[in-house]
Amino acid sequence: SAIDTMTAWHEIVRRRSADGLEALLDDDVVFHSPVVHTPQVGKAITTLYLTAALQVIANDSFHYVRQIVGDRDAALEFQAVVDGIVINGID
């Protein structure tokens, strides 16, 4: 369910560790990066991007602003400061 997935995701972010991330991702997941302007398709590349984000964006300033949960989907709006720049994004 979306709630179970959200709980698992929060734990990954809290630990700042990608352990368990692949279990949350579909084989055909599509990752839209703000840095790479073309969609990245697949579990392997998405895992790499999200693992890197956990190291860069998930610093002490990182926090979720809003959580939206539906029957089949969910979104988390976050904010963090990286190198003095405020970053807003959606997971």
Gaussian input, Z-matrix of N, CA and C with variables (Angstrom, degrees):
# hf/3-21g

backbone

0 1
 N
 C     1     B1
 C     2     B2     1     A1
 N     3     B3     2     A2     1     D1
 C     4     B4     3     A3     2     D2
 C     5     B5     4     A4     3     D3
 N     6     B6     5     A5     4     D4
 C     7     B7     6     A6     5     D5
 C     8     B8     7     A7     6     D6
 N     9     B9     8     A8     7     D7
 C    10    B10     9     A9     8     D8
 C    11    B11    10    A10     9     D9
 N    12    B12    11    A11    10    D10
 C    13    B13    12    A12    11    D11
 C    14    B14    13    A13    12    D12
 N    15    B15    14    A14    13    D13
 C    16    B16    15    A15    14    D14
 C    17    B17    16    A16    15    D15
 N    18    B18    17    A17    16    D16
 C    19    B19    18    A18    17    D17
 C    20    B20    19    A19    18    D18
 N    21    B21    20    A20    19    D19
 C    22    B22    21    A21    20    D20
 C    23    B23    22    A22    21    D21
 N    24    B24    23    A23    22    D22
 C    25    B25    24    A24    23    D23
 C    26    B26    25    A25    24    D24
 N    27    B27    26    A26    25    D25
 C    28    B28    27    A27    26    D26
 C    29    B29    28    A28    27    D27
 N    30    B30    29    A29    28    D28
 C    31    B31    30    A30    29    D29
 C    32    B32    31    A31    30    D30
 N    33    B33    32    A32    31    D31
 C    34    B34    33    A33    32    D32
 C    35    B35    34    A34    33    D33
 N    36    B36    35    A35    34    D34
 C    37    B37    36    A36    35    D35
 C    38    B38    37    A37    36    D36
 N    39    B39    38    A38    37    D37
 C    40    B40    39    A39    38    D38
 C    41    B41    40    A40    39    D39
 N    42    B42    41    A41    40    D40
 C    43    B43    42    A42    41    D41
 C    44    B44    43    A43    42    D42
 N    45    B45    44    A44    43    D43
 C    46    B46    45    A45    44    D44
 C    47    B47    46    A46    45    D45
 N    48    B48    47    A47    46    D46
 C    49    B49    48    A48    47    D47
 C    50    B50    49    A49    48    D48
 N    51    B51    50    A50    49    D49
 C    52    B52    51    A51    50    D50
 C    53    B53    52    A52    51    D51
 N    54    B54    53    A53    52    D52
 C    55    B55    54    A54    53    D53
 C    56    B56    55    A55    54    D54
 N    57    B57    56    A56    55    D55
 C    58    B58    57    A57    56    D56
 C    59    B59    58    A58    57    D57
 N    60    B60    59    A59    58    D58
 C    61    B61    60    A60    59    D59
 C    62    B62    61    A61    60    D60
 N    63    B63    62    A62    61    D61
 C    64    B64    63    A63    62    D62
 C    65    B65    64    A64    63    D63
 N    66    B66    65    A65    64    D64
 C    67    B67    66    A66    65    D65
 C    68    B68    67    A67    66    D66
 N    69    B69    68    A68    67    D67
 C    70    B70    69    A69    68    D68
 C    71    B71    70    A70    69    D69
 N    72    B72    71    A71    70    D70
 C    73    B73    72    A72    71    D71
 C    74    B74    73    A73    72    D72
 N    75    B75    74    A74    73    D73
 C    76    B76    75    A75    74    D74
 C    77    B77    76    A76    75    D75
 N    78    B78    77    A77    76    D76
 C    79    B79    78    A78    77    D77
 C    80    B80    79    A79    78    D78
 N    81    B81    80    A80    79    D79
 C    82    B82    81    A81    80    D80
 C    83    B83    82    A82    81    D81
 N    84    B84    83    A83    82    D82
 C    85    B85    84    A84    83    D83
 C    86    B86    85    A85    84    D84
 N    87    B87    86    A86    85    D85
 C    88    B88    87    A87    86    D86
 C    89    B89    88    A88    87    D87
 N    90    B90    89    A89    88    D88
 C    91    B91    90    A90    89    D89
 C    92    B92    91    A91    90    D90
 N    93    B93    92    A92    91    D91
 C    94    B94    93    A93    92    D92
 C    95    B95    94    A94    93    D93
 N    96    B96    95    A95    94    D94
 C    97    B97    96    A96    95    D95
 C    98    B98    97    A97    96    D96
 N    99    B99    98    A98    97    D97
 C   100   B100    99    A99    98    D98
 C   101   B101   100   A100    99    D99
 N   102   B102   101   A101   100   D100
 C   103   B103   102   A102   101   D101
 C   104   B104   103   A103   102   D102
 N   105   B105   104   A104   103   D103
 C   106   B106   105   A105   104   D104
 C   107   B107   106   A106   105   D105
 N   108   B108   107   A107   106   D106
 C   109   B109   108   A108   107   D107
 C   110   B110   109   A109   108   D108
 N   111   B111   110   A110   109   D109
 C   112   B112   111   A111   110   D110
 C   113   B113   112   A112   111   D111
 N   114   B114   113   A113   112   D112
 C   115   B115   114   A114   113   D113
 C   116   B116   115   A115   114   D114
 N   117   B117   116   A116   115   D115
 C   118   B118   117   A117   116   D116
 C   119   B119   118   A118   117   D117
 N   120   B120   119   A119   118   D118
 C   121   B121   120   A120   119   D119
 C   122   B122   121   A121   120   D120
 N   123   B123   122   A122   121   D121
 C   124   B124   123   A123   122   D122
 C   125   B125   124   A124   123   D123
 N   126   B126   125   A125   124   D124
 C   127   B127   126   A126   125   D125
 C   128   B128   127   A127   126   D126
 N   129   B129   128   A128   127   D127
 C   130   B130   129   A129   128   D128
 C   131   B131   130   A130   129   D129
 N   132   B132   131   A131   130   D130
 C   133   B133   132   A132   131   D131
 C   134   B134   133   A133   132   D132
 N   135   B135   134   A134   133   D133
 C   136   B136   135   A135   134   D134
 C   137   B137   136   A136   135   D135
 N   138   B138   137   A137   136   D136
 C   139   B139   138   A138   137   D137
 C   140   B140   139   A139   138   D138
 N   141   B141   140   A140   139   D139
 C   142   B142   141   A141   140   D140
 C   143   B143   142   A142   141   D141
 N   144   B144   143   A143   142   D142
 C   145   B145   144   A144   143   D143
 C   146   B146   145   A145   144   D144
 N   147   B147   146   A146   145   D145
 C   148   B148   147   A147   146   D146
 C   149   B149   148   A148   147   D147
 N   150   B150   149   A149   148   D148
 C   151   B151   150   A150   149   D149
 C   152   B152   151   A151   150   D150
 N   153   B153   152   A152   151   D151
 C   154   B154   153   A153   152   D152
 C   155   B155   154   A154   153   D153
 N   156   B156   155   A155   154   D154
 C   157   B157   156   A156   155   D155
 C   158   B158   157   A157   156   D156
 N   159   B159   158   A158   157   D157
 C   160   B160   159   A159   158   D158
 C   161   B161   160   A160   159   D159
 N   162   B162   161   A161   160   D160
 C   163   B163   162   A162   161   D161
 C   164   B164   163   A163   162   D162
 N   165   B165   164   A164   163   D163
 C   166   B166   165   A165   164   D164
 C   167   B167   166   A166   165   D165
 N   168   B168   167   A167   166   D166
 C   169   B169   168   A168   167   D167
 C   170   B170   169   A169   168   D168
 N   171   B171   170   A170   169   D169
 C   172   B172   171   A171   170   D170
 C   173   B173   172   A172   171   D171
 N   174   B174   173   A173   172   D172
 C   175   B175   174   A174   173   D173
 C   176   B176   175   A175   174   D174
 N   177   B177   176   A176   175   D175
 C   178   B178   177   A177   176   D176
 C   179   B179   178   A178   177   D177
 N   180   B180   179   A179   178   D178
 C   181   B181   180   A180   179   D179
 C   182   B182   181   A181   180   D180
 N   183   B183   182   A182   181   D181
 C   184   B184   183   A183   182   D182
 C   185   B185   184   A184   183   D183
 N   186   B186   185   A185   184   D184
 C   187   B187   186   A186   185   D185
 C   188   B188   187   A187   186   D186
 N   189   B189   188   A188   187   D187
 C   190   B190   189   A189   188   D188
 C   191   B191   190   A190   189   D189
 N   192   B192   191   A191   190   D190
 C   193   B193   192   A192   191   D191
 C   194   B194   193   A193   192   D192
 N   195   B195   194   A194   193   D193
 C   196   B196   195   A195   194   D194
 C   197   B197   196   A196   195   D195
 N   198   B198   197   A197   196   D196
 C   199   B199   198   A198   197   D197
 C   200   B200   199   A199   198   D198
 N   201   B201   200   A200   199   D199
 C   202   B202   201   A201   200   D200
 C   203   B203   202   A202   201   D201
 N   204   B204   203   A203   202   D202
 C   205   B205   204   A204   203   D203
 C   206   B206   205   A205   204   D204
 N   207   B207   206   A206   205   D205
 C   208   B208   207   A207   206   D206
 C   209   B209   208   A208   207   D207
 N   210   B210   209   A209   208   D208
 C   211   B211   210   A210   209   D209
 C   212   B212   211   A211   210   D210
 N   213   B213   212   A212   211   D211
 C   214   B214   213   A213   212   D212
 C   215   B215   214   A214   213   D213
 N   216   B216   215   A215   214   D214
 C   217   B217   216   A216   215   D215
 C   218   B218   217   A217   216   D216
 N   219   B219   218   A218   217   D217
 C   220   B220   219   A219   218   D218
 C   221   B221   220   A220   219   D219
 N   222   B222   221   A221   220   D220
 C   223   B223   222   A222   221   D221
 C   224   B224   223   A223   222   D222
 N   225   B225   224   A224   223   D223
 C   226   B226   225   A225   224   D224
 C   227   B227   226   A226   225   D225
 N   228   B228   227   A227   226   D226
 C   229   B229   228   A228   227   D227
 C   230   B230   229   A229   228   D228
 N   231   B231   230   A230   229   D229
 C   232   B232   231   A231   230   D230
 C   233   B233   232   A232   231   D231
 N   234   B234   233   A233   232   D232
 C   235   B235   234   A234   233   D233
 C   236   B236   235   A235   234   D234
 N   237   B237   236   A236   235   D235
 C   238   B238   237   A237   236   D236
 C   239   B239   238   A238   237   D237
 N   240   B240   239   A239   238   D238
 C   241   B241   240   A240   239   D239
 C   242   B242   241   A241   240   D240
 N   243   B243   242   A242   241   D241
 C   244   B244   243   A243   242   D242
 C   245   B245   244   A244   243   D243
 N   246   B246   245   A245   244   D244
 C   247   B247   246   A246   245   D245
 C   248   B248   247   A247   246   D246
 N   249   B249   248   A248   247   D247
 C   250   B250   249   A249   248   D248
 C   251   B251   250   A250   249   D249
 N   252   B252   251   A251   250   D250
 C   253   B253   252   A252   251   D251
 C   254   B254   253   A253   252   D252
 N   255   B255   254   A254   253   D253
 C   256   B256   255   A255   254   D254
 C   257   B257   256   A256   255   D255
 N   258   B258   257   A257   256   D256
 C   259   B259   258   A258   257   D257
 C   260   B260   259   A259   258   D258
 N   261   B261   260   A260   259   D259
 C   262   B262   261   A261   260   D260
 C   263   B263   262   A262   261   D261
 N   264   B264   263   A263   262   D262
 C   265   B265   264   A264   263   D263
 C   266   B266   265   A265   264   D264
 N   267   B267   266   A266   265   D265
 C   268   B268   267   A267   266   D266
 C   269   B269   268   A268   267   D267
 N   270   B270   269   A269   268   D268
 C   271   B271   270   A270   269   D269
 C   272   B272   271   A271   270   D270

   B1=1.4470
   B2=1.5263
   B3=1.3161
   B4=1.4666
   B5=1.5252
   B6=1.3229
   B7=1.4664
   B8=1.5261
   B9=1.3354
   B10=1.4639
   B11=1.5227
   B12=1.3204
   B13=1.4581
   B14=1.5249
   B15=1.3127
   B16=1.4631
   B17=1.5319
   B18=1.3179
   B19=1.4639
   B20=1.5225
   B21=1.3333
   B22=1.4610
   B23=1.5328
   B24=1.3259
   B25=1.4683
   B26=1.5314
   B27=1.3243
   B28=1.4634
   B29=1.5374
   B30=1.3065
   B31=1.4647
   B32=1.5319
   B33=1.3178
   B34=1.4679
   B35=1.5241
   B36=1.3259
   B37=1.4633
   B38=1.5269
   B39=1.3161
   B40=1.4667
   B41=1.5297
   B42=1.3418
   B43=1.4665
   B44=1.5270
   B45=1.3681
   B46=1.4643
   B47=1.5323
   B48=1.3036
   B49=1.4644
   B50=1.5202
   B51=1.3153
   B52=1.4605
   B53=1.5274
   B54=1.3290
   B55=1.4634
   B56=1.5230
   B57=1.3143
   B58=1.4521
   B59=1.5179
   B60=1.3335
   B61=1.4612
   B62=1.5240
   B63=1.3207
   B64=1.4709
   B65=1.5254
   B66=1.3252
   B67=1.4676
   B68=1.5283
   B69=1.3275
   B70=1.4637
   B71=1.5214
   B72=1.3338
   B73=1.4660
   B74=1.5210
   B75=1.3166
   B76=1.4599
   B77=1.5249
   B78=1.3159
   B79=1.4713
   B80=1.5221
   B81=1.3224
   B82=1.4646
   B83=1.5218
   B84=1.3229
   B85=1.4639
   B86=1.5314
   B87=1.3258
   B88=1.4660
   B89=1.5222
   B90=1.3365
   B91=1.4549
   B92=1.5244
   B93=1.3280
   B94=1.4630
   B95=1.5211
   B96=1.3114
   B97=1.4549
   B98=1.5228
   B99=1.3401
   B100=1.4611
   B101=1.5335
   B102=1.3175
   B103=1.4690
   B104=1.5247
   B105=1.3234
   B106=1.4639
   B107=1.5197
   B108=1.3024
   B109=1.4645
   B110=1.5217
   B111=1.3217
   B112=1.4623
   B113=1.5271
   B114=1.3100
   B115=1.4666
   B116=1.5255
   B117=1.3216
   B118=1.4534
   B119=1.5235
   B120=1.3310
   B121=1.4605
   B122=1.5246
   B123=1.3214
   B124=1.4514
   B125=1.5177
   B126=1.3188
   B127=1.4536
   B128=1.5251
   B129=1.3296
   B130=1.4670
   B131=1.5252
   B132=1.3240
   B133=1.4672
   B134=1.5238
   B135=1.3211
   B136=1.4639
   B137=1.5210
   B138=1.3168
   B139=1.4630
   B140=1.5222
   B141=1.3240
   B142=1.4690
   B143=1.5292
   B144=1.3235
   B145=1.4640
   B146=1.5271
   B147=1.3254
   B148=1.4602
   B149=1.5239
   B150=1.3276
   B151=1.4597
   B152=1.5269
   B153=1.3203
   B154=1.4713
   B155=1.5276
   B156=1.3250
   B157=1.4668
   B158=1.5264
   B159=1.3221
   B160=1.4641
   B161=1.5226
   B162=1.3107
   B163=1.4612
   B164=1.5261
   B165=1.3361
   B166=1.4656
   B167=1.5213
   B168=1.3224
   B169=1.4616
   B170=1.5268
   B171=1.3153
   B172=1.4674
   B173=1.5292
   B174=1.3283
   B175=1.4652
   B176=1.5304
   B177=1.3131
   B178=1.4677
   B179=1.5279
   B180=1.3314
   B181=1.4697
   B182=1.5253
   B183=1.3157
   B184=1.4610
   B185=1.5259
   B186=1.3428
   B187=1.4604
   B188=1.5202
   B189=1.3316
   B190=1.4525
   B191=1.5181
   B192=1.3145
   B193=1.4511
   B194=1.5278
   B195=1.3468
   B196=1.4656
   B197=1.5160
   B198=1.3313
   B199=1.4596
   B200=1.5200
   B201=1.3300
   B202=1.4629
   B203=1.5223
   B204=1.3261
   B205=1.4631
   B206=1.5138
   B207=1.3363
   B208=1.4540
   B209=1.5116
   B210=1.3182
   B211=1.4626
   B212=1.5231
   B213=1.3455
   B214=1.4652
   B215=1.5255
   B216=1.3199
   B217=1.4574
   B218=1.5215
   B219=1.3126
   B220=1.4605
   B221=1.5150
   B222=1.3143
   B223=1.4643
   B224=1.5232
   B225=1.3220
   B226=1.4539
   B227=1.5187
   B228=1.3239
   B229=1.4578
   B230=1.5206
   B231=1.3409
   B232=1.4541
   B233=1.5215
   B234=1.3174
   B235=1.4584
   B236=1.5246
   B237=1.3263
   B238=1.4597
   B239=1.5212
   B240=1.3058
   B241=1.4545
   B242=1.5243
   B243=1.3309
   B244=1.4596
   B245=1.5198
   B246=1.3089
   B247=1.4686
   B248=1.5305
   B249=1.3253
   B250=1.4592
   B251=1.5152
   B252=1.3235
   B253=1.4645
   B254=1.5199
   B255=1.3424
   B256=1.4575
   B257=1.5182
   B258=1.3131
   B259=1.4600
   B260=1.5290
   B261=1.3271
   B262=1.4544
   B263=1.5160
   B264=1.3142
   B265=1.4579
   B266=1.5204
   B267=1.3111
   B268=1.4726
   B269=1.5210
   B270=1.3351
   B271=1.4689
   B272=1.5092
   A1=109.88
   A2=116.45
   A3=121.16
   A4=110.76
   A5=117.61
   A6=121.03
   A7=110.35
   A8=117.93
   A9=120.93
   A10=111.08
   A11=116.24
   A12=120.95
   A13=110.12
   A14=117.37
   A15=121.90
   A16=110.50
   A17=116.93
   A18=120.96
   A19=110.63
   A20=117.14
   A21=121.60
   A22=110.60
   A23=117.09
   A24=120.87
   A25=111.00
   A26=117.65
   A27=121.06
   A28=110.69
   A29=116.91
   A30=120.67
   A31=110.88
   A32=117.57
   A33=121.83
   A34=109.92
   A35=117.30
   A36=121.23
   A37=110.33
   A38=117.16
   A39=120.53
   A40=110.50
   A41=116.19
   A42=121.35
   A43=112.56
   A44=115.82
   A45=121.39
   A46=110.63
   A47=113.60
   A48=121.76
   A49=108.64
   A50=116.55
   A51=121.37
   A52=112.82
   A53=117.77
   A54=119.92
   A55=109.41
   A56=116.67
   A57=122.30
   A58=114.13
   A59=117.11
   A60=120.54
   A61=112.34
   A62=117.09
   A63=119.58
   A64=112.32
   A65=117.36
   A66=120.66
   A67=111.68
   A68=117.31
   A69=121.01
   A70=113.27
   A71=116.30
   A72=120.61
   A73=112.03
   A74=115.86
   A75=122.14
   A76=108.57
   A77=117.20
   A78=120.62
   A79=111.88
   A80=117.50
   A81=122.34
   A82=112.89
   A83=117.74
   A84=121.56
   A85=110.15
   A86=115.98
   A87=121.64
   A88=107.24
   A89=116.06
   A90=122.34
   A91=109.11
   A92=116.06
   A93=121.82
   A94=107.72
   A95=115.88
   A96=122.09
   A97=110.62
   A98=117.01
   A99=119.02
   A100=111.93
   A101=116.61
   A102=121.89
   A103=111.31
   A104=116.11
   A105=121.95
   A106=106.39
   A107=117.23
   A108=120.75
   A109=115.27
   A110=116.79
   A111=120.05
   A112=107.77
   A113=117.70
   A114=120.01
   A115=110.86
   A116=115.54
   A117=122.32
   A118=107.08
   A119=116.73
   A120=121.39
   A121=110.57
   A122=115.34
   A123=121.16
   A124=114.00
   A125=114.15
   A126=122.24
   A127=112.27
   A128=118.38
   A129=121.16
   A130=111.87
   A131=117.82
   A132=120.87
   A133=110.75
   A134=117.39
   A135=120.48
   A136=110.35
   A137=117.33
   A138=121.32
   A139=110.50
   A140=117.46
   A141=120.76
   A142=111.54
   A143=116.97
   A144=120.68
   A145=111.61
   A146=117.04
   A147=119.73
   A148=111.98
   A149=117.29
   A150=120.80
   A151=110.24
   A152=116.71
   A153=120.59
   A154=110.37
   A155=117.16
   A156=120.75
   A157=111.03
   A158=116.58
   A159=119.54
   A160=111.51
   A161=117.00
   A162=120.88
   A163=112.50
   A164=117.98
   A165=121.79
   A166=112.12
   A167=116.32
   A168=120.58
   A169=112.17
   A170=117.32
   A171=120.45
   A172=110.95
   A173=115.73
   A174=120.97
   A175=109.35
   A176=117.85
   A177=120.88
   A178=113.72
   A179=117.73
   A180=120.33
   A181=112.35
   A182=117.34
   A183=122.52
   A184=110.35
   A185=115.07
   A186=120.04
   A187=109.92
   A188=114.38
   A189=119.75
   A190=109.25
   A191=115.83
   A192=123.52
   A193=110.43
   A194=115.49
   A195=119.82
   A196=109.35
   A197=115.29
   A198=122.22
   A199=108.08
   A200=116.18
   A201=122.12
   A202=106.72
   A203=117.42
   A204=120.93
   A205=109.43
   A206=115.49
   A207=121.94
   A208=110.16
   A209=117.01
   A210=121.16
   A211=112.21
   A212=116.68
   A213=120.40
   A214=113.47
   A215=117.61
   A216=118.88
   A217=110.46
   A218=114.38
   A219=119.97
   A220=109.16
   A221=116.11
   A222=121.61
   A223=108.30
   A224=114.73
   A225=121.87
   A226=108.29
   A227=116.81
   A228=120.48
   A229=107.27
   A230=116.65
   A231=119.78
   A232=111.96
   A233=114.18
   A234=121.66
   A235=107.33
   A236=116.09
   A237=122.56
   A238=108.31
   A239=116.33
   A240=122.20
   A241=107.23
   A242=116.06
   A243=122.17
   A244=107.91
   A245=116.40
   A246=122.16
   A247=112.17
   A248=116.38
   A249=121.18
   A250=115.27
   A251=117.60
   A252=122.75
   A253=109.75
   A254=116.14
   A255=120.53
   A256=108.54
   A257=115.46
   A258=122.30
   A259=108.60
   A260=116.27
   A261=122.78
   A262=107.20
   A263=116.11
   A264=118.91
   A265=110.92
   A266=114.11
   A267=122.29
   A268=108.39
   A269=115.36
   A270=121.83
   A271=106.73
   D1=164.04
   D2=179.06
   D3=-62.87
   D4=-35.81
   D5=-179.69
   D6=-66.66
   D7=-44.73
   D8=178.82
   D9=-62.43
   D10=-42.42
   D11=178.25
   D12=-63.48
   D13=-42.78
   D14=179.46
   D15=-61.87
   D16=-43.16
   D17=178.68
   D18=-61.34
   D19=-44.83
   D20=178.72
   D21=-63.56
   D22=-41.61
   D23=179.09
   D24=-62.43
   D25=-44.97
   D26=179.16
   D27=-58.97
   D28=-37.47
   D29=178.89
   D30=-67.33
   D31=-41.07
   D32=177.11
   D33=-60.72
   D34=-45.68
   D35=-179.42
   D36=-67.08
   D37=-41.19
   D38=-179.99
   D39=-59.89
   D40=-43.02
   D41=-179.36
   D42=-77.90
   D43=-17.73
   D44=-173.22
   D45=54.39
   D46=42.31
   D47=-178.90
   D48=-136.08
   D49=137.57
   D50=-178.52
   D51=-81.83
   D52=2.00
   D53=177.69
   D54=-57.27
   D55=124.12
   D56=-179.38
   D57=93.02
   D58=-7.70
   D59=-177.51
   D60=-63.98
   D61=-44.95
   D62=-176.62
   D63=-59.84
   D64=-31.41
   D65=179.17
   D66=-66.51
   D67=-23.46
   D68=-179.87
   D69=-85.53
   D70=-17.47
   D71=-172.94
   D72=-98.40
   D73=137.10
   D74=172.78
   D75=-72.81
   D76=151.62
   D77=178.47
   D78=-57.58
   D79=-31.78
   D80=-177.26
   D81=-102.28
   D82=24.71
   D83=-179.21
   D84=-56.51
   D85=145.07
   D86=176.55
   D87=-118.56
   D88=122.69
   D89=-179.16
   D90=-106.60
   D91=126.07
   D92=178.33
   D93=-104.71
   D94=105.78
   D95=-177.36
   D96=-90.79
   D97=141.26
   D98=174.58
   D99=-74.08
   D100=-11.15
   D101=-177.86
   D102=-97.13
   D103=-44.86
   D104=178.67
   D105=-99.07
   D106=120.96
   D107=-169.54
   D108=-86.59
   D109=12.04
   D110=173.44
   D111=-120.48
   D112=144.10
   D113=179.02
   D114=-59.58
   D115=138.81
   D116=177.60
   D117=-102.33
   D118=122.69
   D119=-172.66
   D120=-108.49
   D121=131.22
   D122=173.30
   D123=116.48
   D124=153.53
   D125=-177.05
   D126=-64.96
   D127=-41.24
   D128=-175.65
   D129=-64.03
   D130=-49.51
   D131=-177.83
   D132=-69.48
   D133=-37.05
   D134=178.38
   D135=-65.46
   D136=-40.73
   D137=177.00
   D138=-60.01
   D139=-41.52
   D140=178.48
   D141=-62.41
   D142=-47.35
   D143=-179.84
   D144=-63.00
   D145=-45.59
   D146=-177.80
   D147=-69.34
   D148=-34.31
   D149=176.14
   D150=-63.80
   D151=-42.72
   D152=177.54
   D153=-64.59
   D154=-41.19
   D155=-179.88
   D156=-62.83
   D157=-36.87
   D158=178.06
   D159=-61.16
   D160=-30.12
   D161=-179.75
   D162=-84.02
   D163=-31.01
   D164=-174.63
   D165=-96.24
   D166=-52.71
   D167=-172.82
   D168=-84.19
   D169=-35.65
   D170=-175.61
   D171=-79.76
   D172=60.31
   D173=177.43
   D174=-93.59
   D175=-169.31
   D176=-176.95
   D177=-65.24
   D178=-19.24
   D179=178.93
   D180=-86.03
   D181=-13.63
   D182=-175.71
   D183=-64.32
   D184=131.57
   D185=172.78
   D186=-156.91
   D187=153.24
   D188=176.61
   D189=-86.98
   D190=135.09
   D191=-178.51
   D192=-93.22
   D193=-37.57
   D194=-174.87
   D195=-152.87
   D196=145.99
   D197=176.69
   D198=-125.29
   D199=129.25
   D200=179.87
   D201=-123.09
   D202=122.31
   D203=-177.17
   D204=-128.91
   D205=124.70
   D206=174.92
   D207=-109.94
   D208=-171.49
   D209=179.63
   D210=-66.81
   D211=-35.19
   D212=-175.02
   D213=-126.25
   D214=3.33
   D215=-177.56
   D216=-151.77
   D217=166.92
   D218=-179.90
   D219=-155.33
   D220=157.12
   D221=176.18
   D222=-145.46
   D223=145.48
   D224=176.84
   D225=-125.90
   D226=122.69
   D227=175.31
   D228=-92.14
   D229=130.33
   D230=-178.86
   D231=-124.69
   D232=165.95
   D233=174.77
   D234=-142.10
   D235=142.55
   D236=176.53
   D237=-153.65
   D238=163.02
   D239=174.73
   D240=-115.87
   D241=123.46
   D242=178.29
   D243=-126.80
   D244=121.53
   D245=-178.23
   D246=51.73
   D247=40.25
   D248=177.77
   D249=80.09
   D250=2.02
   D251=-179.70
   D252=-106.92
   D253=127.55
   D254=177.03
   D255=-78.35
   D256=126.70
   D257=-179.17
   D258=-114.39
   D259=130.83
   D260=172.51
   D261=-115.57
   D262=140.40
   D263=179.43
   D264=-158.01
   D265=177.90
   D266=-179.55
   D267=-128.32
   D268=132.29
   D269=170.43
   D270=-103.59

